[in-house]
Amino acid sequence: MNRPHGCTRLFSSLVVIAIGIVGFAAGASIAFPNELPPPHSGAPTRVPAPSSSPSDFSGDTAVHRPRYTSLLSQDPAAGTDEDYVSDEEYRRAAADAVASEVKYGEPSVDYTRSFLRTQTPLLAPGRTQWDVGARYTIFEADAPTIVGTTLTEATITARRLEMPVGMRYGLTRNSQFFASTTVGWQETEIYNGFFSLDESSGGIGDLDFGINYLLLAESMCGPAVITTFDVTAPTGNPQSPLLLADSGMGAGYWATSSRILMYRTFDPVVAFWGGGYRFTFEEDYGNDQIDAGDQIFYQFGVGFAASRTITLSTAYLGSFITDLEINGNRVEGTAYDLGTVRMAATMVRCQRIYEPFVEIGVTQRSPAVSCGFLITR
């Protein structure tokens, strides 16, 4: 095997020695963060604020220091404008900055849309909510009646006390199933100045069930859009639309409806609006086949977040009922409007929702007043 000549070996040794000397010199000139230059006599040495220069000078000593970056800034290249006497002072300031950004406890929950819980899918998949409450409703209207050969006016007063019961179940992140009914009692009284007629009935009301589905989530540029499809089953004692004094907790016919609801948040206000259509099926009442009329309904209102757990809401609930049909014949002039103003306070406490409310009728055929409360668990 050929061995390198003596001059080649000497040259290689010199290169290795030179590399070692350069590396040692470069390493000796580096000052690590925990190393500070010796203080000058007199006033304490100030460590200058970081700059874009790779090294800063204090007196005659060059100190290579890392940039002191603000821990509150998302930009790592953003520095601080302050000078620190020592690294210990900087570390204390950095620790205080980090502590000020730490959030303790559980994250807060937004309850501002709880007042829309019956129309909006707010439940996580697999979660269930139950509603129970009480409602008292007074209905008053005047109607012409004939007593013998005398035309007079009769006053119709209906009083209803009921307990609404409902449930909601989260199917997916964007949909929920719901079902509701009522249990209660109703009394109807007719008085025309000559005599009075009373009729009362109690029991379970009609069963309503369906699905809420979130079509579009709320964004910075648009409202949330929710659709609802539901079916009403005549499970309650029916009330005939042809008898003024008839009492019953149910309508007595099948119906199906679809509606759309939109809401937009203008913190601390939530504005909502929507409408829909309800189709009713013909049903037999005695010897007559009656279609009570389809319904076109609409609503709009606002909810105001008085606090993180209390929302005050006001809504107008309106609808138009088409003409009655008896045995396939349309009865002209039987269409009418319903309008109600609903005011409620939705309060969240201890994983329960408490909602007292009052509804005031603004049309002749609407209930005069309805008040009560709901508790959601």
Contacts in CASP RR format, 6 or more apart in sequence:
PFRMAT RR
TARGET T0000
AUTHOR 0000-0000-0000
METHOD contacts of the structure
MODEL  1
MNRPHGCTRLFSSLVVIAIGIVGFAAGASIAFPNELPPPHSGAPTRVPAP
SSSPSDFSGDTAVHRPRYTSLLSQDPAAGTDEDYVSDEEYRRAAADAVAS
EVKYGEPSVDYTRSFLRTQTPLLAPGRTQWDVGARYTIFEADAPTIVGTT
LTEATITARRLEMPVGMRYGLTRNSQFFASTTVGWQETEIYNGFFSLDES
SGGIGDLDFGINYLLLAESMCGPAVITTFDVTAPTGNPQSPLLLADSGMG
AGYWATSSRILMYRTFDPVVAFWGGGYRFTFEEDYGNDQIDAGDQIFYQF
GVGFAASRTITLSTAYLGSFITDLEINGNRVEGTAYDLGTVRMAATMVRC
QRIYEPFVEIGVTQRSPAVSCGFLITR
4 12 0 8 1.000
29 62 0 8 1.000
29 64 0 8 1.000
30 64 0 8 1.000
31 37 0 8 1.000
31 63 0 8 1.000
31 64 0 8 1.000
31 65 0 8 1.000
33 65 0 8 1.000
33 66 0 8 1.000
33 87 0 8 1.000
34 87 0 8 1.000
36 45 0 8 1.000
36 47 0 8 1.000
36 86 0 8 1.000
36 87 0 8 1.000
37 45 0 8 1.000
37 58 0 8 1.000
37 61 0 8 1.000
37 63 0 8 1.000
38 61 0 8 1.000
39 45 0 8 1.000
40 59 0 8 1.000
44 85 0 8 1.000
45 58 0 8 1.000
46 58 0 8 1.000
46 83 0 8 1.000
46 85 0 8 1.000
47 58 0 8 1.000
47 63 0 8 1.000
47 65 0 8 1.000
47 83 0 8 1.000
47 84 0 8 1.000
47 85 0 8 1.000
47 86 0 8 1.000
47 87 0 8 1.000
47 90 0 8 1.000
48 56 0 8 1.000
48 58 0 8 1.000
48 83 0 8 1.000
49 68 0 8 1.000
49 80 0 8 1.000
49 81 0 8 1.000
49 82 0 8 1.000
49 83 0 8 1.000
50 65 0 8 1.000
50 66 0 8 1.000
50 67 0 8 1.000
50 68 0 8 1.000
50 69 0 8 1.000
50 79 0 8 1.000
50 80 0 8 1.000
51 67 0 8 1.000
54 64 0 8 1.000
55 62 0 8 1.000
55 63 0 8 1.000
55 64 0 8 1.000
55 65 0 8 1.000
56 62 0 8 1.000
56 63 0 8 1.000
56 65 0 8 1.000
57 63 0 8 1.000
67 79 0 8 1.000
68 79 0 8 1.000
68 80 0 8 1.000
68 84 0 8 1.000
68 90 0 8 1.000
69 76 0 8 1.000
69 77 0 8 1.000
69 78 0 8 1.000
69 79 0 8 1.000
69 80 0 8 1.000
70 78 0 8 1.000
70 79 0 8 1.000
70 80 0 8 1.000
70 97 0 8 1.000
71 94 0 8 1.000
71 97 0 8 1.000
71 98 0 8 1.000
71 101 0 8 1.000
72 97 0 8 1.000
72 100 0 8 1.000
72 101 0 8 1.000
73 79 0 8 1.000
82 93 0 8 1.000
84 90 0 8 1.000
84 93 0 8 1.000
108 308 0 8 1.000
110 308 0 8 1.000
111 308 0 8 1.000
111 309 0 8 1.000
111 311 0 8 1.000
111 346 0 8 1.000
111 348 0 8 1.000
112 265 0 8 1.000
112 268 0 8 1.000
112 270 0 8 1.000
112 303 0 8 1.000
112 305 0 8 1.000
112 311 0 8 1.000
113 120 0 8 1.000
113 122 0 8 1.000
113 263 0 8 1.000
113 270 0 8 1.000
113 311 0 8 1.000
114 122 0 8 1.000
114 311 0 8 1.000
114 346 0 8 1.000
114 348 0 8 1.000
114 353 0 8 1.000
114 376 0 8 1.000
115 303 0 8 1.000
115 311 0 8 1.000
115 313 0 8 1.000
115 344 0 8 1.000
115 346 0 8 1.000
115 355 0 8 1.000
116 122 0 8 1.000
116 261 0 8 1.000
116 263 0 8 1.000
116 270 0 8 1.000
116 272 0 8 1.000
117 129 0 8 1.000
117 168 0 8 1.000
117 353 0 8 1.000
117 376 0 8 1.000
118 131 0 8 1.000
118 168 0 8 1.000
118 178 0 8 1.000
119 212 0 8 1.000
119 226 0 8 1.000
119 228 0 8 1.000
119 261 0 8 1.000
120 212 0 8 1.000
120 214 0 8 1.000
120 224 0 8 1.000
120 226 0 8 1.000
120 261 0 8 1.000
120 263 0 8 1.000
121 170 0 8 1.000
121 173 0 8 1.000
121 174 0 8 1.000
121 175 0 8 1.000
121 176 0 8 1.000
121 212 0 8 1.000
121 213 0 8 1.000
121 214 0 8 1.000
121 226 0 8 1.000
122 176 0 8 1.000
123 129 0 8 1.000
123 168 0 8 1.000
123 169 0 8 1.000
123 170 0 8 1.000
123 176 0 8 1.000
124 170 0 8 1.000
124 173 0 8 1.000
125 170 0 8 1.000
125 171 0 8 1.000
125 172 0 8 1.000
125 173 0 8 1.000
126 169 0 8 1.000
126 170 0 8 1.000
126 171 0 8 1.000
127 169 0 8 1.000
127 170 0 8 1.000
128 167 0 8 1.000
128 168 0 8 1.000
128 169 0 8 1.000
128 170 0 8 1.000
129 167 0 8 1.000
129 168 0 8 1.000
129 376 0 8 1.000
129 377 0 8 1.000
130 166 0 8 1.000
130 167 0 8 1.000
130 376 0 8 1.000
130 377 0 8 1.000
131 164 0 8 1.000
131 165 0 8 1.000
131 166 0 8 1.000
131 167 0 8 1.000
131 168 0 8 1.000
131 180 0 8 1.000
131 374 0 8 1.000
131 375 0 8 1.000
131 376 0 8 1.000
132 163 0 8 1.000
132 164 0 8 1.000
132 165 0 8 1.000
132 166 0 8 1.000
132 374 0 8 1.000
132 375 0 8 1.000
133 163 0 8 1.000
133 164 0 8 1.000
133 165 0 8 1.000
133 372 0 8 1.000
133 373 0 8 1.000
133 374 0 8 1.000
133 375 0 8 1.000
134 161 0 8 1.000
134 162 0 8 1.000
134 163 0 8 1.000
134 164 0 8 1.000
134 372 0 8 1.000
134 373 0 8 1.000
135 160 0 8 1.000
135 161 0 8 1.000
135 162 0 8 1.000
135 163 0 8 1.000
135 164 0 8 1.000
135 182 0 8 1.000
135 370 0 8 1.000
135 371 0 8 1.000
135 372 0 8 1.000
136 159 0 8 1.000
136 160 0 8 1.000
136 161 0 8 1.000
136 370 0 8 1.000
136 371 0 8 1.000
136 372 0 8 1.000
137 158 0 8 1.000
137 159 0 8 1.000
137 160 0 8 1.000
137 161 0 8 1.000
137 162 0 8 1.000
137 367 0 8 1.000
137 369 0 8 1.000
137 370 0 8 1.000
138 157 0 8 1.000
138 158 0 8 1.000
138 159 0 8 1.000
138 367 0 8 1.000
138 368 0 8 1.000
138 369 0 8 1.000
138 370 0 8 1.000
139 156 0 8 1.000
139 157 0 8 1.000
139 158 0 8 1.000
139 159 0 8 1.000
139 160 0 8 1.000
139 367 0 8 1.000
139 368 0 8 1.000
140 155 0 8 1.000
140 156 0 8 1.000
140 157 0 8 1.000
140 158 0 8 1.000
140 368 0 8 1.000
141 155 0 8 1.000
141 156 0 8 1.000
141 364 0 8 1.000
141 365 0 8 1.000
142 153 0 8 1.000
142 154 0 8 1.000
142 155 0 8 1.000
142 156 0 8 1.000
143 153 0 8 1.000
143 154 0 8 1.000
143 156 0 8 1.000
143 244 0 8 1.000
144 151 0 8 1.000
144 152 0 8 1.000
144 153 0 8 1.000
144 154 0 8 1.000
145 151 0 8 1.000
145 152 0 8 1.000
145 153 0 8 1.000
145 154 0 8 1.000
145 190 0 8 1.000
145 192 0 8 1.000
146 152 0 8 1.000
147 192 0 8 1.000
147 194 0 8 1.000
152 192 0 8 1.000
152 193 0 8 1.000
152 194 0 8 1.000
153 192 0 8 1.000
154 190 0 8 1.000
154 191 0 8 1.000
154 192 0 8 1.000
154 193 0 8 1.000
154 244 0 8 1.000
155 190 0 8 1.000
155 191 0 8 1.000
155 192 0 8 1.000
156 188 0 8 1.000
156 189 0 8 1.000
156 190 0 8 1.000
156 244 0 8 1.000
156 245 0 8 1.000
157 188 0 8 1.000
157 189 0 8 1.000
157 190 0 8 1.000
157 191 0 8 1.000
158 186 0 8 1.000
158 187 0 8 1.000
158 188 0 8 1.000
158 189 0 8 1.000
158 247 0 8 1.000
159 186 0 8 1.000
159 187 0 8 1.000
160 184 0 8 1.000
160 185 0 8 1.000
160 186 0 8 1.000
160 187 0 8 1.000
161 184 0 8 1.000
161 185 0 8 1.000
161 186 0 8 1.000
162 182 0 8 1.000
162 183 0 8 1.000
162 184 0 8 1.000
162 185 0 8 1.000
162 186 0 8 1.000
162 205 0 8 1.000
162 249 0 8 1.000
163 182 0 8 1.000
163 183 0 8 1.000
163 184 0 8 1.000
164 180 0 8 1.000
164 181 0 8 1.000
164 182 0 8 1.000
164 374 0 8 1.000
165 180 0 8 1.000
165 181 0 8 1.000
165 182 0 8 1.000
165 183 0 8 1.000
166 178 0 8 1.000
166 179 0 8 1.000
166 180 0 8 1.000
166 181 0 8 1.000
167 178 0 8 1.000
167 179 0 8 1.000
167 180 0 8 1.000
168 176 0 8 1.000
168 177 0 8 1.000
168 178 0 8 1.000
169 176 0 8 1.000
169 177 0 8 1.000
169 178 0 8 1.000
170 176 0 8 1.000
170 177 0 8 1.000
171 177 0 8 1.000
171 211 0 8 1.000
174 213 0 8 1.000
174 214 0 8 1.000
175 211 0 8 1.000
175 212 0 8 1.000
175 213 0 8 1.000
175 214 0 8 1.000
176 211 0 8 1.000
176 212 0 8 1.000
177 209 0 8 1.000
177 210 0 8 1.000
177 211 0 8 1.000
178 209 0 8 1.000
178 210 0 8 1.000
178 211 0 8 1.000
178 212 0 8 1.000
178 230 0 8 1.000
179 207 0 8 1.000
179 208 0 8 1.000
179 209 0 8 1.000
179 210 0 8 1.000
180 207 0 8 1.000
180 208 0 8 1.000
180 209 0 8 1.000
181 204 0 8 1.000
181 205 0 8 1.000
181 206 0 8 1.000
181 207 0 8 1.000
181 208 0 8 1.000
181 235 0 8 1.000
182 204 0 8 1.000
182 205 0 8 1.000
182 206 0 8 1.000
182 249 0 8 1.000
183 203 0 8 1.000
183 204 0 8 1.000
183 205 0 8 1.000
183 249 0 8 1.000
184 202 0 8 1.000
184 203 0 8 1.000
184 204 0 8 1.000
184 205 0 8 1.000
184 249 0 8 1.000
185 200 0 8 1.000
185 201 0 8 1.000
185 202 0 8 1.000
185 203 0 8 1.000
185 249 0 8 1.000
186 200 0 8 1.000
186 201 0 8 1.000
186 202 0 8 1.000
186 247 0 8 1.000
186 248 0 8 1.000
186 249 0 8 1.000
187 198 0 8 1.000
187 199 0 8 1.000
187 200 0 8 1.000
187 247 0 8 1.000
188 198 0 8 1.000
188 199 0 8 1.000
188 200 0 8 1.000
188 244 0 8 1.000
188 245 0 8 1.000
188 246 0 8 1.000
188 247 0 8 1.000
189 196 0 8 1.000
189 197 0 8 1.000
189 198 0 8 1.000
189 199 0 8 1.000
189 245 0 8 1.000
190 196 0 8 1.000
190 197 0 8 1.000
190 244 0 8 1.000
190 245 0 8 1.000
191 197 0 8 1.000
197 245 0 8 1.000
198 245 0 8 1.000
199 245 0 8 1.000
199 246 0 8 1.000
199 247 0 8 1.000
200 247 0 8 1.000
201 237 0 8 1.000
201 239 0 8 1.000
201 247 0 8 1.000
201 248 0 8 1.000
201 249 0 8 1.000
202 237 0 8 1.000
202 247 0 8 1.000
202 248 0 8 1.000
202 249 0 8 1.000
203 236 0 8 1.000
203 237 0 8 1.000
203 249 0 8 1.000
204 235 0 8 1.000
204 236 0 8 1.000
204 249 0 8 1.000
205 235 0 8 1.000
205 236 0 8 1.000
205 237 0 8 1.000
205 249 0 8 1.000
205 250 0 8 1.000
206 232 0 8 1.000
206 233 0 8 1.000
206 234 0 8 1.000
206 235 0 8 1.000
206 236 0 8 1.000
206 249 0 8 1.000
206 250 0 8 1.000
206 251 0 8 1.000
206 252 0 8 1.000
207 232 0 8 1.000
207 233 0 8 1.000
207 235 0 8 1.000
208 230 0 8 1.000
208 231 0 8 1.000
208 232 0 8 1.000
208 233 0 8 1.000
209 230 0 8 1.000
209 231 0 8 1.000
209 233 0 8 1.000
210 228 0 8 1.000
210 229 0 8 1.000
210 230 0 8 1.000
210 231 0 8 1.000
211 228 0 8 1.000
211 229 0 8 1.000
211 230 0 8 1.000
212 226 0 8 1.000
212 227 0 8 1.000
212 228 0 8 1.000
213 226 0 8 1.000
213 227 0 8 1.000
213 228 0 8 1.000
213 229 0 8 1.000
214 224 0 8 1.000
214 225 0 8 1.000
214 226 0 8 1.000
215 225 0 8 1.000
215 226 0 8 1.000
215 227 0 8 1.000
216 222 0 8 1.000
216 223 0 8 1.000
216 224 0 8 1.000
216 225 0 8 1.000
217 224 0 8 1.000
218 224 0 8 1.000
218 263 0 8 1.000
218 264 0 8 1.000
218 265 0 8 1.000
222 264 0 8 1.000
223 262 0 8 1.000
223 263 0 8 1.000
223 264 0 8 1.000
224 262 0 8 1.000
224 263 0 8 1.000
224 264 0 8 1.000
225 260 0 8 1.000
225 261 0 8 1.000
225 262 0 8 1.000
226 260 0 8 1.000
226 261 0 8 1.000
226 262 0 8 1.000
226 263 0 8 1.000
227 258 0 8 1.000
227 259 0 8 1.000
227 260 0 8 1.000
227 261 0 8 1.000
228 257 0 8 1.000
228 258 0 8 1.000
228 259 0 8 1.000
228 260 0 8 1.000
228 261 0 8 1.000
229 256 0 8 1.000
229 257 0 8 1.000
229 258 0 8 1.000
230 256 0 8 1.000
230 257 0 8 1.000
230 258 0 8 1.000
231 254 0 8 1.000
231 255 0 8 1.000
231 256 0 8 1.000
232 251 0 8 1.000
232 254 0 8 1.000
232 255 0 8 1.000
232 256 0 8 1.000
232 257 0 8 1.000
233 254 0 8 1.000
234 250 0 8 1.000
234 251 0 8 1.000
234 252 0 8 1.000
234 253 0 8 1.000
234 254 0 8 1.000
234 283 0 8 1.000
235 250 0 8 1.000
236 248 0 8 1.000
236 249 0 8 1.000
236 250 0 8 1.000
236 252 0 8 1.000
237 248 0 8 1.000
237 249 0 8 1.000
237 250 0 8 1.000
238 248 0 8 1.000
238 250 0 8 1.000
238 251 0 8 1.000
238 252 0 8 1.000
238 253 0 8 1.000
238 283 0 8 1.000
238 285 0 8 1.000
239 246 0 8 1.000
239 247 0 8 1.000
239 248 0 8 1.000
239 249 0 8 1.000
239 250 0 8 1.000
239 251 0 8 1.000
239 252 0 8 1.000
240 246 0 8 1.000
240 285 0 8 1.000
241 285 0 8 1.000
241 290 0 8 1.000
241 292 0 8 1.000
241 324 0 8 1.000
242 285 0 8 1.000
242 288 0 8 1.000
242 290 0 8 1.000
242 326 0 8 1.000
251 292 0 8 1.000
252 283 0 8 1.000
253 280 0 8 1.000
253 281 0 8 1.000
253 282 0 8 1.000
253 283 0 8 1.000
253 290 0 8 1.000
253 292 0 8 1.000
254 280 0 8 1.000
254 281 0 8 1.000
254 283 0 8 1.000
255 278 0 8 1.000
255 279 0 8 1.000
255 280 0 8 1.000
255 281 0 8 1.000
256 278 0 8 1.000
256 279 0 8 1.000
257 276 0 8 1.000
257 277 0 8 1.000
257 278 0 8 1.000
257 279 0 8 1.000
257 295 0 8 1.000
258 276 0 8 1.000
258 277 0 8 1.000
259 274 0 8 1.000
259 275 0 8 1.000
259 276 0 8 1.000
259 277 0 8 1.000
259 297 0 8 1.000
260 274 0 8 1.000
260 275 0 8 1.000
260 276 0 8 1.000
261 272 0 8 1.000
261 273 0 8 1.000
261 274 0 8 1.000
261 275 0 8 1.000
261 299 0 8 1.000
262 272 0 8 1.000
262 273 0 8 1.000
262 274 0 8 1.000
263 270 0 8 1.000
263 271 0 8 1.000
263 272 0 8 1.000
263 273 0 8 1.000
264 270 0 8 1.000
264 271 0 8 1.000
264 272 0 8 1.000
267 305 0 8 1.000
268 304 0 8 1.000
268 305 0 8 1.000
268 306 0 8 1.000
269 302 0 8 1.000
269 303 0 8 1.000
269 304 0 8 1.000
269 305 0 8 1.000
270 302 0 8 1.000
270 303 0 8 1.000
270 305 0 8 1.000
270 311 0 8 1.000
271 300 0 8 1.000
271 301 0 8 1.000
271 302 0 8 1.000
271 303 0 8 1.000
272 299 0 8 1.000
272 300 0 8 1.000
272 301 0 8 1.000
272 302 0 8 1.000
272 303 0 8 1.000
272 315 0 8 1.000
273 298 0 8 1.000
273 299 0 8 1.000
273 300 0 8 1.000
273 301 0 8 1.000
274 298 0 8 1.000
274 299 0 8 1.000
274 300 0 8 1.000
275 297 0 8 1.000
275 298 0 8 1.000
275 299 0 8 1.000
276 296 0 8 1.000
276 297 0 8 1.000
276 298 0 8 1.000
277 294 0 8 1.000
277 295 0 8 1.000
277 296 0 8 1.000
277 297 0 8 1.000
278 294 0 8 1.000
278 295 0 8 1.000
278 296 0 8 1.000
278 297 0 8 1.000
279 294 0 8 1.000
280 291 0 8 1.000
280 292 0 8 1.000
280 293 0 8 1.000
280 294 0 8 1.000
280 295 0 8 1.000
281 291 0 8 1.000
282 289 0 8 1.000
282 290 0 8 1.000
282 291 0 8 1.000
282 325 0 8 1.000
282 328 0 8 1.000
283 289 0 8 1.000
283 290 0 8 1.000
283 291 0 8 1.000
283 292 0 8 1.000
284 290 0 8 1.000
288 326 0 8 1.000
288 327 0 8 1.000
289 326 0 8 1.000
289 327 0 8 1.000
289 328 0 8 1.000
290 324 0 8 1.000
290 325 0 8 1.000
290 326 0 8 1.000
290 327 0 8 1.000
291 324 0 8 1.000
291 325 0 8 1.000
291 326 0 8 1.000
291 328 0 8 1.000
292 321 0 8 1.000
292 324 0 8 1.000
293 321 0 8 1.000
293 322 0 8 1.000
293 323 0 8 1.000
293 324 0 8 1.000
293 325 0 8 1.000
294 321 0 8 1.000
294 322 0 8 1.000
295 319 0 8 1.000
295 320 0 8 1.000
295 321 0 8 1.000
295 322 0 8 1.000
296 319 0 8 1.000
296 320 0 8 1.000
296 322 0 8 1.000
297 317 0 8 1.000
297 318 0 8 1.000
297 319 0 8 1.000
297 320 0 8 1.000
298 318 0 8 1.000
298 319 0 8 1.000
299 315 0 8 1.000
299 316 0 8 1.000
299 317 0 8 1.000
299 318 0 8 1.000
300 315 0 8 1.000
300 316 0 8 1.000
301 313 0 8 1.000
301 314 0 8 1.000
301 315 0 8 1.000
301 316 0 8 1.000
302 313 0 8 1.000
302 314 0 8 1.000
302 315 0 8 1.000
303 311 0 8 1.000
303 312 0 8 1.000
303 313 0 8 1.000
303 314 0 8 1.000
304 311 0 8 1.000
304 312 0 8 1.000
304 313 0 8 1.000
305 311 0 8 1.000
306 312 0 8 1.000
309 347 0 8 1.000
309 348 0 8 1.000
309 349 0 8 1.000
310 345 0 8 1.000
310 346 0 8 1.000
310 347 0 8 1.000
310 348 0 8 1.000
311 345 0 8 1.000
311 346 0 8 1.000
312 343 0 8 1.000
312 344 0 8 1.000
312 345 0 8 1.000
312 346 0 8 1.000
313 342 0 8 1.000
313 343 0 8 1.000
313 344 0 8 1.000
313 345 0 8 1.000
313 346 0 8 1.000
314 341 0 8 1.000
314 342 0 8 1.000
314 343 0 8 1.000
315 341 0 8 1.000
315 342 0 8 1.000
316 339 0 8 1.000
316 340 0 8 1.000
316 341 0 8 1.000
316 342 0 8 1.000
317 338 0 8 1.000
317 339 0 8 1.000
317 340 0 8 1.000
317 341 0 8 1.000
317 342 0 8 1.000
317 359 0 8 1.000
318 337 0 8 1.000
318 338 0 8 1.000
318 339 0 8 1.000
318 340 0 8 1.000
319 337 0 8 1.000
319 338 0 8 1.000
319 339 0 8 1.000
320 335 0 8 1.000
320 336 0 8 1.000
320 337 0 8 1.000
320 338 0 8 1.000
321 335 0 8 1.000
321 336 0 8 1.000
321 337 0 8 1.000
321 338 0 8 1.000
322 335 0 8 1.000
323 330 0 8 1.000
323 331 0 8 1.000
323 332 0 8 1.000
323 333 0 8 1.000
323 334 0 8 1.000
323 335 0 8 1.000
324 330 0 8 1.000
324 331 0 8 1.000
324 334 0 8 1.000
325 331 0 8 1.000
336 363 0 8 1.000
336 364 0 8 1.000
336 365 0 8 1.000
337 363 0 8 1.000
337 365 0 8 1.000
338 363 0 8 1.000
338 365 0 8 1.000
338 366 0 8 1.000
339 361 0 8 1.000
339 362 0 8 1.000
339 363 0 8 1.000
339 366 0 8 1.000
340 359 0 8 1.000
340 360 0 8 1.000
340 361 0 8 1.000
340 362 0 8 1.000
340 366 0 8 1.000
340 367 0 8 1.000
340 370 0 8 1.000
341 359 0 8 1.000
341 360 0 8 1.000
341 361 0 8 1.000
341 362 0 8 1.000
342 357 0 8 1.000
342 358 0 8 1.000
342 359 0 8 1.000
343 357 0 8 1.000
343 358 0 8 1.000
343 359 0 8 1.000
344 355 0 8 1.000
344 356 0 8 1.000
344 357 0 8 1.000
344 358 0 8 1.000
345 355 0 8 1.000
345 356 0 8 1.000
345 357 0 8 1.000
346 353 0 8 1.000
346 354 0 8 1.000
346 355 0 8 1.000
347 353 0 8 1.000
347 354 0 8 1.000
347 355 0 8 1.000
348 354 0 8 1.000
351 377 0 8 1.000
352 375 0 8 1.000
352 376 0 8 1.000
352 377 0 8 1.000
353 374 0 8 1.000
353 375 0 8 1.000
353 376 0 8 1.000
353 377 0 8 1.000
354 373 0 8 1.000
354 374 0 8 1.000
354 375 0 8 1.000
355 373 0 8 1.000
355 374 0 8 1.000
355 375 0 8 1.000
355 376 0 8 1.000
356 371 0 8 1.000
356 372 0 8 1.000
356 373 0 8 1.000
357 371 0 8 1.000
357 372 0 8 1.000
357 373 0 8 1.000
357 374 0 8 1.000
358 369 0 8 1.000
358 370 0 8 1.000
358 371 0 8 1.000
358 372 0 8 1.000
359 367 0 8 1.000
359 369 0 8 1.000
359 370 0 8 1.000
359 371 0 8 1.000
360 368 0 8 1.000
360 369 0 8 1.000
361 367 0 8 1.000
361 368 0 8 1.000
361 369 0 8 1.000
END
